């Protein structure tokens, strides 16, 4: 790939970078636009490797062969993308994806606009290289960037270390160095272990109510904003809305496990897969009050062993509600059937009404993957990305609203909690392409959680209550306890603000395997190795 450049200079010229110049110029442009970082010393070293004169053709071929993977690795190293190790860790799941979905993901990684930009850059470079030594320009730029990126005390003429001030460690009482943030995180988890919700002794048998948890895959406030669905009439049906609820993860399995642990404070990601006190399990706490357990899904729960992990680590013991004979509404990203939310919920509810036992309320978990990235609607022309998501999101919200009508007409006492697992990441950011959820970024973990109270003649005496403080799953357990304690179904009237009063706050800390994102002050920080921390490059 290395070719001599045109020059009017007399005598033999040193070999230039040739078409490799485009590689560096493209990175300069992305760096200038703030779309990627730039490790100047490493890039200068790579350029030097390409510029070293090689007389033997065979050696030059070997160098070019080695240069290609090195260039790809360096490009990723300069980018804000997650470590390559996270991709290889997910390879087994990637192999389960439909071929069409894999192609869609590839197009997202290498968008048509980037390809066209490279073609245009190549054409411009070809014209300029006829008049200028472009390699000189590129190398000089690399030298300048390397010099300016050196720490102050390593630059020529820099003052001695004794004359410089210490690195900033604390800003307005908030630790911003690695050790300080580590201490903050450790203290957060230590404190969370001591927090728990002790439910009131018993549900009043004369005023029982069911609990339905609507666990929705891939729905965040940001996704609603991108698709212009934040004002959908469905959300006006709720009595309590959580404005700052943190899902604490960006994957379905950990999200559901965190929901099942709602009776206690927030555990670390690693602790989700360890033994924990029985009183931390929400379903166990409700079972002590006489609740029966139910599990309903609009999918088979087999991908990533979701249902199996819920049983093993989440204490979910009820059998999956039967799906026999259900019409298929979507084809999932890995080829399995996805059923209509309205039909699944309606069938389950009719079954529930036929099996009402006095004093035997039900705590049901409904999980839907209708919004999962890569799904395709059966009978519709294939669509992708935001267009596909918008179509499916409109259908989901409409069907959930229709199911609310079914609950209204039944006049049964039911508390419905909308609690998405995580967002879809439609907007993407510097670290993740749209739809990628390897890192629990703020836009993915900020989810629309809301509560609705159904029942015959039950009336809300105030407006919708908005919970504006930062919260997470423990706040849901406390809210359910408030409903029991205040006996809103016995009084038939309630004040939403009172039901939502005294909910525990939870600082914004989110984790996946291999990544942690937390908020300090008004900034978010990320660690990918559990040791070093950097501001999250979201913009």
PyMOL commands that set and color helices and strands:
alter all, ss='L'
color gray80, all
select helices_A, chain A and resi 20-32+40-51+57-78+84-89+91-94+99-109+112-128+134-149+152-154+161-163+178-193+205-207+221-226+233-237+252-260+270-273+278-280+282-287+303-314+341-354+385-410+442-445+473-486+488-491+496-499
alter helices_A, ss='H'
color red, helices_A
select strands_A, chain A and resi 170-171+174-175+210-216+240-246+292-297+328-331+337-339+362-368+376-377+414-418+446-454+459-460+465-467+493-494+509-512+515-520+523-527+534-535
alter strands_A, ss='S'
color yellow, strands_A
deselect
rebuild
show_as cartoon
